[in-house]
Amino acid sequence: MRKSIALIPTDTGTLCWSFALWGLPAVFAAVYAVLFAVNAVYAAVSMRRKYRKLRAL
């Protein structure tokens, strides 16, 4: 349950819904920046984990 909640920012639907804030540029920029940061951290962690798995082969 925690993992699914933590991964909400990486969901494509969440990104699409963030564009509903397009009319409020300051709010949109803040939300988009947070989504970008969370996605970047998740990608780095995921790539590291996958690299270790491949290295173990």
PQR file of N, CA, C, O and H, with PARSE charges and radii, in Angstrom:
ATOM      1  N   MET A   1       0.831  -1.192   0.000 -0.4000 1.5000
ATOM      2  CA  MET A   1       0.000   0.000   0.000 -0.0000 2.0000
ATOM      3  C   MET A   1       0.879   1.262   0.000  0.5500 1.7000
ATOM      4  O   MET A   1       0.619   2.202  -0.750 -0.5500 1.4000
ATOM      5  N   ARG A   2       1.913   1.274   0.839 -0.4000 1.5000
ATOM      6  CA  ARG A   2       2.796   2.436   0.899 -0.0000 2.0000
ATOM      7  C   ARG A   2       3.495   2.681  -0.424  0.5500 1.7000
ATOM      8  O   ARG A   2       3.623   3.817  -0.881 -0.5500 1.4000
ATOM      9  H   ARG A   2       2.125   0.509   1.448  0.4000 1.0000
ATOM     10  N   LYS A   3       3.943   1.593  -1.026 -0.4000 1.5000
ATOM     11  CA  LYS A   3       4.668   1.719  -2.295 -0.0000 2.0000
ATOM     12  C   LYS A   3       3.759   2.310  -3.374  0.5500 1.7000
ATOM     13  O   LYS A   3       4.185   3.174  -4.140 -0.5500 1.4000
ATOM     14  H   LYS A   3       3.838   0.670  -0.655  0.4000 1.0000
ATOM     15  N   SER A   4       2.512   1.848  -3.434 -0.4000 1.5000
ATOM     16  CA  SER A   4       1.608   2.361  -4.458 -0.0000 2.0000
ATOM     17  C   SER A   4       1.315   3.843  -4.247  0.5500 1.7000
ATOM     18  O   SER A   4       1.168   4.590  -5.214 -0.5500 1.4000
ATOM     19  H   SER A   4       2.166   1.146  -2.811  0.4000 1.0000
ATOM     20  N   ILE A   5       1.232   4.264  -3.011 -0.4000 1.5000
ATOM     21  CA  ILE A   5       1.009   5.685  -2.726 -0.0000 2.0000
ATOM     22  C   ILE A   5       2.269   6.485  -3.042  0.5500 1.7000
ATOM     23  O   ILE A   5       2.185   7.595  -3.567 -0.5500 1.4000
ATOM     24  H   ILE A   5       1.352   3.657  -2.225  0.4000 1.0000
ATOM     25  N   ALA A   6       3.414   5.934  -2.730 -0.4000 1.5000
ATOM     26  CA  ALA A   6       4.667   6.641  -3.002 -0.0000 2.0000
ATOM     27  C   ALA A   6       4.923   6.791  -4.498  0.5500 1.7000
ATOM     28  O   ALA A   6       5.598   7.728  -4.924 -0.5500 1.4000
ATOM     29  H   ALA A   6       3.482   5.033  -2.303  0.4000 1.0000
ATOM     30  N   LEU A   7       4.388   5.875  -5.291 -0.4000 1.5000
ATOM     31  CA  LEU A   7       4.624   5.912  -6.738 -0.0000 2.0000
ATOM     32  C   LEU A   7       3.574   6.718  -7.507  0.5500 1.7000
ATOM     33  O   LEU A   7       3.627   6.779  -8.735 -0.5500 1.4000
ATOM     34  H   LEU A   7       3.839   5.113  -4.946  0.4000 1.0000
ATOM     35  N   ILE A   8       2.635   7.327  -6.811 -0.4000 1.5000
ATOM     36  CA  ILE A   8       1.619   8.142  -7.491 -0.0000 2.0000
ATOM     37  C   ILE A   8       2.255   9.227  -8.356  0.5500 1.7000
ATOM     38  O   ILE A   8       1.785   9.443  -9.473 -0.5500 1.4000
ATOM     39  H   ILE A   8       2.592   7.277  -5.813  0.4000 1.0000
ATOM     40  N   PRO A   9       3.308   9.928  -7.896 -0.5600 1.5000
ATOM     41  CA  PRO A   9       3.904  10.949  -8.765  0.2800 2.0000
ATOM     42  C   PRO A   9       4.538  10.397 -10.044  0.5500 1.7000
ATOM     43  O   PRO A   9       4.745  11.152 -10.995 -0.5500 1.4000
ATOM     44  N   THR A  10       4.847   9.116 -10.088 -0.4000 1.5000
ATOM     45  CA  THR A  10       5.446   8.543 -11.292 -0.0000 2.0000
ATOM     46  C   THR A  10       4.382   8.040 -12.269  0.5500 1.7000
ATOM     47  O   THR A  10       4.712   7.608 -13.374 -0.5500 1.4000
ATOM     48  H   THR A  10       4.679   8.503  -9.315  0.4000 1.0000
ATOM     49  N   ASP A  11       3.136   8.092 -11.877 -0.4000 1.5000
ATOM     50  CA  ASP A  11       2.041   7.618 -12.724 -0.0000 2.0000
ATOM     51  C   ASP A  11       1.776   8.620 -13.846  0.5500 1.7000
ATOM     52  O   ASP A  11       1.756   9.829 -13.615 -0.5500 1.4000
ATOM     53  H   ASP A  11       2.869   8.443 -10.979  0.4000 1.0000
ATOM     54  N   THR A  12       1.578   8.121 -15.036 -0.4000 1.5000
ATOM     55  CA  THR A  12       1.320   8.978 -16.191 -0.0000 2.0000
ATOM     56  C   THR A  12       0.023   9.767 -16.025  0.5500 1.7000
ATOM     57  O   THR A  12      -0.068  10.915 -16.460 -0.5500 1.4000
ATOM     58  H   THR A  12       1.594   7.139 -15.224  0.4000 1.0000
ATOM     59  N   GLY A  13      -0.958   9.166 -15.409 -0.4000 1.5000
ATOM     60  CA  GLY A  13      -2.230   9.857 -15.180 -0.0000 2.0000
ATOM     61  C   GLY A  13      -2.066  11.070 -14.280  0.5500 1.7000
ATOM     62  O   GLY A  13      -2.720  12.092 -14.484 -0.5500 1.4000
ATOM     63  H   GLY A  13      -0.884   8.233 -15.055  0.4000 1.0000
ATOM     64  N   THR A  14      -1.201  10.960 -13.292 -0.4000 1.5000
ATOM     65  CA  THR A  14      -0.944  12.092 -12.412 -0.0000 2.0000
ATOM     66  C   THR A  14      -0.330  13.240 -13.199  0.5500 1.7000
ATOM     67  O   THR A  14      -0.688  14.401 -12.999 -0.5500 1.4000
ATOM     68  H   THR A  14      -0.670  10.129 -13.126  0.4000 1.0000
ATOM     69  N   LEU A  15       0.588  12.914 -14.089 -0.4000 1.5000
ATOM     70  CA  LEU A  15       1.181  13.949 -14.931 -0.0000 2.0000
ATOM     71  C   LEU A  15       0.117  14.612 -15.799  0.5500 1.7000
ATOM     72  O   LEU A  15       0.094  15.835 -15.937 -0.5500 1.4000
ATOM     73  H   LEU A  15       0.879  11.971 -14.251  0.4000 1.0000
ATOM     74  N   CYS A  16      -0.755  13.809 -16.377 -0.4000 1.5000
ATOM     75  CA  CYS A  16      -1.827  14.368 -17.212 -0.0000 2.0000
ATOM     76  C   CYS A  16      -2.737  15.286 -16.395  0.5500 1.7000
ATOM     77  O   CYS A  16      -3.099  16.368 -16.857 -0.5500 1.4000
ATOM     78  H   CYS A  16      -0.736  12.815 -16.265  0.4000 1.0000
ATOM     79  N   TRP A  17      -3.106  14.862 -15.189 -0.4000 1.5000
ATOM     80  CA  TRP A  17      -3.965  15.683 -14.347 -0.0000 2.0000
ATOM     81  C   TRP A  17      -3.272  16.973 -13.913  0.5500 1.7000
ATOM     82  O   TRP A  17      -3.940  17.975 -13.659 -0.5500 1.4000
ATOM     83  H   TRP A  17      -2.812  13.983 -14.814  0.4000 1.0000
ATOM     84  N   SER A  18      -1.967  16.960 -13.829 -0.4000 1.5000
ATOM     85  CA  SER A  18      -1.267  18.184 -13.425 -0.0000 2.0000
ATOM     86  C   SER A  18      -1.458  19.286 -14.470  0.5500 1.7000
ATOM     87  O   SER A  18      -1.387  20.470 -14.141 -0.5500 1.4000
ATOM     88  H   SER A  18      -1.425  16.146 -14.036  0.4000 1.0000
ATOM     89  N   PHE A  19      -1.697  18.907 -15.712 -0.4000 1.5000
ATOM     90  CA  PHE A  19      -1.911  19.905 -16.757 -0.0000 2.0000
ATOM     91  C   PHE A  19      -3.249  20.615 -16.610  0.5500 1.7000
ATOM     92  O   PHE A  19      -3.501  21.599 -17.306 -0.5500 1.4000
ATOM     93  H   PHE A  19      -1.754  17.946 -15.980  0.4000 1.0000
ATOM     94  N   ALA A  20      -4.110  20.136 -15.722 -0.4000 1.5000
ATOM     95  CA  ALA A  20      -5.350  20.851 -15.418 -0.0000 2.0000
ATOM     96  C   ALA A  20      -5.025  22.174 -14.722  0.5500 1.7000
ATOM     97  O   ALA A  20      -5.860  23.078 -14.678 -0.5500 1.4000
ATOM     98  H   ALA A  20      -3.905  19.337 -15.157  0.4000 1.0000
ATOM     99  N   LEU A  21      -3.830  22.280 -14.187 -0.4000 1.5000
ATOM    100  CA  LEU A  21      -3.396  23.502 -13.503 -0.0000 2.0000
ATOM    101  C   LEU A  21      -2.708  24.480 -14.444  0.5500 1.7000
ATOM    102  O   LEU A  21      -2.144  25.477 -13.992 -0.5500 1.4000
ATOM    103  H   LEU A  21      -3.152  21.546 -14.223  0.4000 1.0000
ATOM    104  N   TRP A  22      -2.745  24.213 -15.730 -0.4000 1.5000
ATOM    105  CA  TRP A  22      -2.062  25.037 -16.725 -0.0000 2.0000
ATOM    106  C   TRP A  22      -2.475  26.512 -16.625  0.5500 1.7000
ATOM    107  O   TRP A  22      -1.667  27.403 -16.891 -0.5500 1.4000
ATOM    108  H   TRP A  22      -3.203  23.403 -16.097  0.4000 1.0000
ATOM    109  N   GLY A  23      -3.705  26.762 -16.250 -0.4000 1.5000
ATOM    110  CA  GLY A  23      -4.206  28.129 -16.135 -0.0000 2.0000
ATOM    111  C   GLY A  23      -3.645  28.891 -14.949  0.5500 1.7000
ATOM    112  O   GLY A  23      -3.765  30.114 -14.884 -0.5500 1.4000
ATOM    113  H   GLY A  23      -4.361  26.039 -16.034  0.4000 1.0000
ATOM    114  N   LEU A  24      -3.038  28.189 -14.020 -0.4000 1.5000
ATOM    115  CA  LEU A  24      -2.407  28.802 -12.850 -0.0000 2.0000
ATOM    116  C   LEU A  24      -0.906  28.537 -12.942  0.5500 1.7000
ATOM    117  O   LEU A  24      -0.416  27.572 -12.356 -0.5500 1.4000
ATOM    118  H   LEU A  24      -2.940  27.195 -14.073  0.4000 1.0000
ATOM    119  N   PRO A  25      -0.181  29.367 -13.659 -0.5600 1.5000
ATOM    120  CA  PRO A  25       1.221  29.076 -13.966  0.2800 2.0000
ATOM    121  C   PRO A  25       2.111  28.824 -12.749  0.5500 1.7000
ATOM    122  O   PRO A  25       2.969  27.942 -12.794 -0.5500 1.4000
ATOM    123  N   ALA A  26       1.931  29.566 -11.683 -0.4000 1.5000
ATOM    124  CA  ALA A  26       2.783  29.376 -10.499 -0.0000 2.0000
ATOM    125  C   ALA A  26       2.516  28.015  -9.846  0.5500 1.7000
ATOM    126  O   ALA A  26       3.447  27.307  -9.463 -0.5500 1.4000
ATOM    127  H   ALA A  26       1.235  30.283 -11.647  0.4000 1.0000
ATOM    128  N   VAL A  27       1.258  27.669  -9.727 -0.4000 1.5000
ATOM    129  CA  VAL A  27       0.893  26.377  -9.122 -0.0000 2.0000
ATOM    130  C   VAL A  27       1.331  25.236 -10.030  0.5500 1.7000
ATOM    131  O   VAL A  27       1.878  24.237  -9.565 -0.5500 1.4000
ATOM    132  H   VAL A  27       0.502  28.244 -10.038  0.4000 1.0000
ATOM    133  N   PHE A  28       1.087  25.392 -11.319 -0.4000 1.5000
ATOM    134  CA  PHE A  28       1.493  24.353 -12.268 -0.0000 2.0000
ATOM    135  C   PHE A  28       2.996  24.123 -12.213  0.5500 1.7000
ATOM    136  O   PHE A  28       3.447  22.977 -12.189 -0.5500 1.4000
ATOM    137  H   PHE A  28       0.643  26.204 -11.696  0.4000 1.0000
ATOM    138  N   ALA A  29       3.775  25.198 -12.194 -0.4000 1.5000
ATOM    139  CA  ALA A  29       5.234  25.066 -12.167 -0.0000 2.0000
ATOM    140  C   ALA A  29       5.692  24.337 -10.907  0.5500 1.7000
ATOM    141  O   ALA A  29       6.595  23.503 -10.964 -0.5500 1.4000
ATOM    142  H   ALA A  29       3.409  26.129 -12.214  0.4000 1.0000
ATOM    143  N   ALA A  30       5.074  24.647  -9.780 -0.4000 1.5000
ATOM    144  CA  ALA A  30       5.449  23.989  -8.524 -0.0000 2.0000
ATOM    145  C   ALA A  30       5.107  22.502  -8.564  0.5500 1.7000
ATOM    146  O   ALA A  30       5.932  21.663  -8.200 -0.5500 1.4000
ATOM    147  H   ALA A  30       4.340  25.325  -9.734  0.4000 1.0000
ATOM    148  N   VAL A  31       3.909  22.181  -8.999 -0.4000 1.5000
ATOM    149  CA  VAL A  31       3.481  20.773  -9.072 -0.0000 2.0000
ATOM    150  C   VAL A  31       4.345  20.011 -10.065  0.5500 1.7000
ATOM    151  O   VAL A  31       4.775  18.891  -9.790 -0.5500 1.4000
ATOM    152  H   VAL A  31       3.239  22.862  -9.295  0.4000 1.0000
ATOM    153  N   TYR A  32       4.598  20.612 -11.212 -0.4000 1.5000
ATOM    154  CA  TYR A  32       5.397  19.967 -12.241 -0.0000 2.0000
ATOM    155  C   TYR A  32       6.833  19.741 -11.756  0.5500 1.7000
ATOM    156  O   TYR A  32       7.432  18.705 -12.044 -0.5500 1.4000
ATOM    157  H   TYR A  32       4.249  21.522 -11.436  0.4000 1.0000
ATOM    158  N   ALA A  33       7.378  20.709 -11.024 -0.4000 1.5000
ATOM    159  CA  ALA A  33       8.740  20.565 -10.483 -0.0000 2.0000
ATOM    160  C   ALA A  33       8.806  19.429  -9.469  0.5500 1.7000
ATOM    161  O   ALA A  33       9.774  18.669  -9.447 -0.5500 1.4000
ATOM    162  H   ALA A  33       6.891  21.551 -10.791  0.4000 1.0000
ATOM    163  N   VAL A  34       7.790  19.314  -8.640 -0.4000 1.5000
ATOM    164  CA  VAL A  34       7.758  18.221  -7.658 -0.0000 2.0000
ATOM    165  C   VAL A  34       7.653  16.878  -8.373  0.5500 1.7000
ATOM    166  O   VAL A  34       8.352  15.929  -8.018 -0.5500 1.4000
ATOM    167  H   VAL A  34       7.004  19.931  -8.658  0.4000 1.0000
ATOM    168  N   LEU A  35       6.793  16.793  -9.369 -0.4000 1.5000
ATOM    169  CA  LEU A  35       6.664  15.545 -10.128 -0.0000 2.0000
ATOM    170  C   LEU A  35       7.981  15.188 -10.818  0.5500 1.7000
ATOM    171  O   LEU A  35       8.378  14.024 -10.844 -0.5500 1.4000
ATOM    172  H   LEU A  35       6.225  17.563  -9.657  0.4000 1.0000
ATOM    173  N   PHE A  36       8.651  16.191 -11.373 -0.4000 1.5000
ATOM    174  CA  PHE A  36       9.942  15.955 -12.022 -0.0000 2.0000
ATOM    175  C   PHE A  36      10.964  15.428 -11.023  0.5500 1.7000
ATOM    176  O   PHE A  36      11.678  14.467 -11.311 -0.5500 1.4000
ATOM    177  H   PHE A  36       8.328  17.138 -11.352  0.4000 1.0000
ATOM    178  N   ALA A  37      11.037  16.049  -9.856 -0.4000 1.5000
ATOM    179  CA  ALA A  37      12.014  15.636  -8.845 -0.0000 2.0000
ATOM    180  C   ALA A  37      11.756  14.209  -8.374  0.5500 1.7000
ATOM    181  O   ALA A  37      12.687  13.413  -8.254 -0.5500 1.4000
ATOM    182  H   ALA A  37      10.457  16.830  -9.622  0.4000 1.0000
ATOM    183  N   VAL A  38      10.504  13.891  -8.109 -0.4000 1.5000
ATOM    184  CA  VAL A  38      10.173  12.534  -7.645 -0.0000 2.0000
ATOM    185  C   VAL A  38      10.486  11.516  -8.732  0.5500 1.7000
ATOM    186  O   VAL A  38      11.025  10.448  -8.442 -0.5500 1.4000
ATOM    187  H   VAL A  38       9.748  14.538  -8.207  0.4000 1.0000
ATOM    188  N   ASN A  39      10.155  11.832  -9.974 -0.4000 1.5000
ATOM    189  CA  ASN A  39      10.456  10.921 -11.081 -0.0000 2.0000
ATOM    190  C   ASN A  39      11.956  10.731 -11.265  0.5500 1.7000
ATOM    191  O   ASN A  39      12.408   9.623 -11.552 -0.5500 1.4000
ATOM    192  H   ASN A  39       9.717  12.699 -10.209  0.4000 1.0000
ATOM    193  N   ALA A  40      12.728  11.795 -11.105 -0.4000 1.5000
ATOM    194  CA  ALA A  40      14.184  11.688 -11.244 -0.0000 2.0000
ATOM    195  C   ALA A  40      14.777  10.795 -10.159  0.5500 1.7000
ATOM    196  O   ALA A  40      15.648   9.971 -10.438 -0.5500 1.4000
ATOM    197  H   ALA A  40      12.360  12.695 -10.872  0.4000 1.0000
ATOM    198  N   VAL A  41      14.312  10.956  -8.939 -0.4000 1.5000
ATOM    199  CA  VAL A  41      14.802  10.115  -7.840 -0.0000 2.0000
ATOM    200  C   VAL A  41      14.406   8.659  -8.078  0.5500 1.7000
ATOM    201  O   VAL A  41      15.220   7.751  -7.916 -0.5500 1.4000
ATOM    202  H   VAL A  41      13.605  11.626  -8.713  0.4000 1.0000
ATOM    203  N   TYR A  42      13.154   8.448  -8.463 -0.4000 1.5000
ATOM    204  CA  TYR A  42      12.698   7.080  -8.716 -0.0000 2.0000
ATOM    205  C   TYR A  42      13.488   6.432  -9.851  0.5500 1.7000
ATOM    206  O   TYR A  42      13.858   5.261  -9.763 -0.5500 1.4000
ATOM    207  H   TYR A  42      12.492   9.186  -8.595  0.4000 1.0000
ATOM    208  N   ALA A  43      13.745   7.187 -10.910 -0.4000 1.5000
ATOM    209  CA  ALA A  43      14.505   6.646 -12.038 -0.0000 2.0000
ATOM    210  C   ALA A  43      15.919   6.265 -11.617  0.5500 1.7000
ATOM    211  O   ALA A  43      16.426   5.216 -12.014 -0.5500 1.4000
ATOM    212  H   ALA A  43      13.445   8.138 -10.981  0.4000 1.0000
ATOM    213  N   ALA A  44      16.553   7.111 -10.817 -0.4000 1.5000
ATOM    214  CA  ALA A  44      17.913   6.818 -10.362 -0.0000 2.0000
ATOM    215  C   ALA A  44      17.945   5.557  -9.497  0.5500 1.7000
ATOM    216  O   ALA A  44      18.819   4.706  -9.659 -0.5500 1.4000
ATOM    217  H   ALA A  44      16.141   7.963 -10.494  0.4000 1.0000
ATOM    218  N   VAL A  45      17.001   5.449  -8.593 -0.4000 1.5000
ATOM    219  CA  VAL A  45      16.943   4.268  -7.718 -0.0000 2.0000
ATOM    220  C   VAL A  45      16.647   3.017  -8.548  0.5500 1.7000
ATOM    221  O   VAL A  45      17.260   1.970  -8.339 -0.5500 1.4000
ATOM    222  H   VAL A  45      16.291   6.140  -8.462  0.4000 1.0000
ATOM    223  N   SER A  46      15.723   3.128  -9.472 -0.4000 1.5000
ATOM    224  CA  SER A  46      15.354   1.992 -10.307 -0.0000 2.0000
ATOM    225  C   SER A  46      16.521   1.542 -11.189  0.5500 1.7000
ATOM    226  O   SER A  46      16.787   0.347 -11.314 -0.5500 1.4000
ATOM    227  H   SER A  46      15.225   3.978  -9.641  0.4000 1.0000
ATOM    228  N   MET A  47      17.213   2.506 -11.797 -0.4000 1.5000
ATOM    229  CA  MET A  47      18.353   2.145 -12.645 -0.0000 2.0000
ATOM    230  C   MET A  47      19.462   1.481 -11.836  0.5500 1.7000
ATOM    231  O   MET A  47      20.096   0.537 -12.308 -0.5500 1.4000
ATOM    232  H   MET A  47      16.997   3.477 -11.695  0.4000 1.0000
ATOM    233  N   ARG A  48      19.692   1.958 -10.644 -0.4000 1.5000
ATOM    234  CA  ARG A  48      20.728   1.360  -9.795 -0.0000 2.0000
ATOM    235  C   ARG A  48      20.365  -0.086  -9.444  0.5500 1.7000
ATOM    236  O   ARG A  48      21.205  -0.985  -9.495 -0.5500 1.4000
ATOM    237  H   ARG A  48      19.177   2.725 -10.260  0.4000 1.0000
ATOM    238  N   ARG A  49      19.093  -0.284  -9.088 -0.4000 1.5000
ATOM    239  CA  ARG A  49      18.642  -1.632  -8.725 -0.0000 2.0000
ATOM    240  C   ARG A  49      18.744  -2.576  -9.925  0.5500 1.7000
ATOM    241  O   ARG A  49      19.192  -3.715  -9.786 -0.5500 1.4000
ATOM    242  H   ARG A  49      18.411   0.446  -9.047  0.4000 1.0000
ATOM    243  N   LYS A  50      18.335  -2.111 -11.082 -0.4000 1.5000
ATOM    244  CA  LYS A  50      18.381  -2.958 -12.278 -0.0000 2.0000
ATOM    245  C   LYS A  50      19.822  -3.227 -12.712  0.5500 1.7000
ATOM    246  O   LYS A  50      20.135  -4.316 -13.194 -0.5500 1.4000
ATOM    247  H   LYS A  50      17.971  -1.186 -11.195  0.4000 1.0000
ATOM    248  N   TYR A  51      20.683  -2.252 -12.543 -0.4000 1.5000
ATOM    249  CA  TYR A  51      22.085  -2.452 -12.873 -0.0000 2.0000
ATOM    250  C   TYR A  51      22.702  -3.536 -11.993  0.5500 1.7000
ATOM    251  O   TYR A  51      23.472  -4.373 -12.465 -0.5500 1.4000
ATOM    252  H   TYR A  51      20.429  -1.367 -12.151  0.4000 1.0000
ATOM    253  N   ARG A  52      22.358  -3.509 -10.721 -0.4000 1.5000
ATOM    254  CA  ARG A  52      22.879  -4.546  -9.813 -0.0000 2.0000
ATOM    255  C   ARG A  52      22.375  -5.938 -10.207  0.5500 1.7000
ATOM    256  O   ARG A  52      23.122  -6.914 -10.147 -0.5500 1.4000
ATOM    257  H   ARG A  52      21.733  -2.830 -10.337  0.4000 1.0000
ATOM    258  N   LYS A  53      21.102  -6.020 -10.611 -0.4000 1.5000
ATOM    259  CA  LYS A  53      20.563  -7.307 -11.034 -0.0000 2.0000
ATOM    260  C   LYS A  53      21.274  -7.807 -12.288  0.5500 1.7000
ATOM    261  O   LYS A  53      21.620  -8.984 -12.383 -0.5500 1.4000
ATOM    262  H   LYS A  53      20.495  -5.227 -10.660  0.4000 1.0000
ATOM    263  N   LEU A  54      21.489  -6.920 -13.238 -0.4000 1.5000
ATOM    264  CA  LEU A  54      22.176  -7.318 -14.455 -0.0000 2.0000
ATOM    265  C   LEU A  54      23.628  -7.688 -14.168  0.5500 1.7000
ATOM    266  O   LEU A  54      24.162  -8.627 -14.758 -0.5500 1.4000
ATOM    267  H   LEU A  54      21.208  -5.963 -13.161  0.4000 1.0000
ATOM    268  N   ARG A  55      24.244  -6.970 -13.290 -0.4000 1.5000
ATOM    269  CA  ARG A  55      25.643  -7.238 -12.934 -0.0000 2.0000
ATOM    270  C   ARG A  55      25.783  -8.609 -12.269  0.5500 1.7000
ATOM    271  O   ARG A  55      26.796  -9.289 -12.436 -0.5500 1.4000
ATOM    272  H   ARG A  55      23.809  -6.207 -12.811  0.4000 1.0000
ATOM    273  N   ALA A  56      24.754  -9.005 -11.516 -0.4000 1.5000
ATOM    274  CA  ALA A  56      24.769 -10.302 -10.834 -0.0000 2.0000
ATOM    275  C   ALA A  56      24.679 -11.470 -11.826  0.5500 1.7000
ATOM    276  O   ALA A  56      25.107 -12.583 -11.521 -0.5500 1.4000
ATOM    277  H   ALA A  56      23.932  -8.452 -11.381  0.4000 1.0000
ATOM    278  N   LEU A  57      24.128 -11.210 -12.996 -0.4000 1.5000
ATOM    279  CA  LEU A  57      24.022 -12.278 -13.998 -0.0000 2.0000
ATOM    280  C   LEU A  57      25.390 -12.585 -14.551  0.5500 1.7000
ATOM    281  O   LEU A  57      25.528 -13.455 -15.411 -0.5500 1.4000
ATOM    282  H   LEU A  57      23.781 -10.305 -13.244  0.4000 1.0000
TER
END
